[in-house]
Amino acid sequence: MEEMHRYTDEAEALSRAIVAYARGRIASPQPLDGSATGEDLTRRAGETVTPEGIGGEEALRVWTEVLAPATISTDHPSSMAFVPGAPTKASVLFDLVVGASSTIAAGWIDGAGAIWAENQALRWLADLAGFPAGAGGVFVSGGSAGNLSALVAARATAAARLGGRPGTGWKIAVTESVHSSVATAARVIDVGVIEVPGDERGRLTGEALGERLDGLGPEEAASVFAVVASAGATNAGTVDDLASVAEVCADREIWFHVDGAYGGAGLAAPSVRDRFRGIERADSFIVDPHKWLFAPYDCCALVYREPTRAHGVFRQEAGYLDTVNQPEAEWSEWNPADYAYHLSRRARGLPLWFSLATYGTEAYRDAIEQVLALTRETAEEIRTRDELELVMDPELSVVLFRRRGWGDADYEAWWRRLLEAQIAFVQPTTWKGEKLARLCFVNPRTTIDHVRAVLGTMS
Ligand SMILES: Cc1ncc(COP(=O)(O)O)c(C=O)c1O
C-alpha cells in the first residue's frame, strides 16, 4: 500500500506532475471544453475508486484526458453564459497555497493570520460600499449562502425587536428580478415572500415598495422583516433604485439587504458607481468575488453594517469551544464562524486578498471598467446588425437582445451549435415571457472579436 501521509518518492513525483499540470492550465490558453453523459464518462474513465487505489499518476491521467474536457472552463474568454468567472493569475496561484496550508479559518484562535488578511479584503469592499468602520463579515461559499445568512440575521434582529414571531409568520419583500436563491432561502427558513411590482425593467423602487407595504394589513406589514434589492439582477444586469428602497426600509425599521453577488463589482468602477447610490444605507450586502472580482470559486463576501447582530443566531456554543467564545480575549478577536451558518471553513477569501495585494485596487477598477466598455461596444455592435435587436441599454455587463424571427427552438439550437463548434458557451434566457439571447461579461480578456464571432452565428 502506498503511504498516504509520508512524503515518499511517489509523492514527490506526483507533486511535480500536479504542479506541472496546474502551471500548464494557468499559463496556456485553455480550450472551452464541453460536457458528457455520466454513462460516457463511466465508460471512458473506468472504475476510479477501488480498494487498492489506481495511483495518482493514473488518476491525473483520467482527469486530464477524460474528466477535464467534460468540464467547461468558465474563465475562457468566450464563456458568456450564466455568470462566468475570470480569476487573476495571482488568485489562482494562491488558491494552491490555501489548499496546501490546512488552515481552518473558523476562529481567530487558530486562524488569525488568514482571517486578518481576509478581513483586509472585506474592508476594501465595505469601504467601496460606504459602510462604517464597525462593519464586517465573512466569506461564505456563494451568493446563495450569503443571502440566506443575511436573512437569518435579519429575522433574528426583528424577532429581538418585536419580542418573538408574529402571528402571521415572517415575510420578506422582493421584486420579480431578485435572484432565485432568495426564494429558495425563504423556503429554507420558512418565510413568506411578498412580491412588489418592478418598473419597466423589473427594478425595485421605493415608491412601489412603499405602496405594496401600505396595502398590507398592519399585522402583515409588521411581519415584513427584510427587503432584498438587487445590484445587479442576474438576468438583465439591472440595478434596483437602492436609495429610495433604503428610505422606505429606514422609515419602517425593515432590514435592507443588497444582493450584489454578480454586480457588486461595479462599486469599484467610477463609470457606474452612481447606480449603487443608497447601498451605504443597507444593513448587509453580498458580492461574489468568484464572479466579477476575479477570484476562483467558491467565494462570496457577506458584509454586515453591525456584525454583532449576527452573533446571537450563528455563534455555536459547545464545551470544546469554550476558549474560542471567550469575549474580549485576544484569541477571539474575530471569529468568522459567528457570521454565517457554518463552523469549519476554508479561508476562501485569501485568493482575493493575495490578488488585491499583488496588483492593487486600481488594477481591479481598470479591469472592471474594461468589461463595462466591452459591454457598451457590444450593445453598439448589436444596433448595427439588422437581424438583431437590443432589448435594453445595458446597465452593467449583461446584454439582452433578440434575433428577429427566431423562436425558442432556434435559441436552443444556437447555444448547442456554438458549444459543439467550440466558438463560445452562451445561454438563452427568458425575459418577460420571451426567449432571448443573453451575454454576460466578466472577463477582461473577452474582446469584441470574441463577441463578433458569436453574433456572426446569428445572421
Ligand atoms: C444576483 C445573484 N445573487 C445570488 C446568486 C447566487 O450565487 P451563488 O451561485 O454564488 O450561490 C447569483 C448567482 O448567479 C446572482 O447572480
PDBQT file of the ligand as one rigid body, heavy atoms in Angstrom, charges set to zero:
ROOT
HETATM    1  C1  LIG A 501     -27.536  38.297  -8.066  1.00  0.00    +0.000 C 
HETATM    2  C2  LIG A 501     -27.173  36.903  -7.632  1.00  0.00    +0.000 A 
HETATM    3  N1  LIG A 501     -27.451  36.514  -6.385  1.00  0.00    +0.000 NA
HETATM    4  C3  LIG A 501     -27.144  35.287  -5.933  1.00  0.00    +0.000 A 
HETATM    5  C4  LIG A 501     -26.546  34.366  -6.752  1.00  0.00    +0.000 A 
HETATM    6  C5  LIG A 501     -26.210  33.019  -6.233  1.00  0.00    +0.000 C 
HETATM    7  O1  LIG A 501     -24.830  32.957  -6.092  1.00  0.00    +0.000 OA
HETATM    8  P1  LIG A 501     -24.037  31.563  -5.970  1.00  0.00    +0.000 P 
HETATM    9  O2  LIG A 501     -24.238  30.887  -7.289  1.00  0.00    +0.000 OA
HETATM   10  O3  LIG A 501     -22.643  32.006  -5.739  1.00  0.00    +0.000 OA
HETATM   11  O4  LIG A 501     -24.649  30.821  -4.845  1.00  0.00    +0.000 OA
HETATM   12  C6  LIG A 501     -26.235  34.723  -8.081  1.00  0.00    +0.000 A 
HETATM   13  C7  LIG A 501     -25.615  33.752  -8.999  1.00  0.00    +0.000 C 
HETATM   14  O5  LIG A 501     -25.521  33.969 -10.176  1.00  0.00    +0.000 OA
HETATM   15  C8  LIG A 501     -26.549  36.023  -8.522  1.00  0.00    +0.000 A 
HETATM   16  O6  LIG A 501     -26.259  36.420  -9.766  1.00  0.00    +0.000 OA
ENDROOT
TORSDOF 0
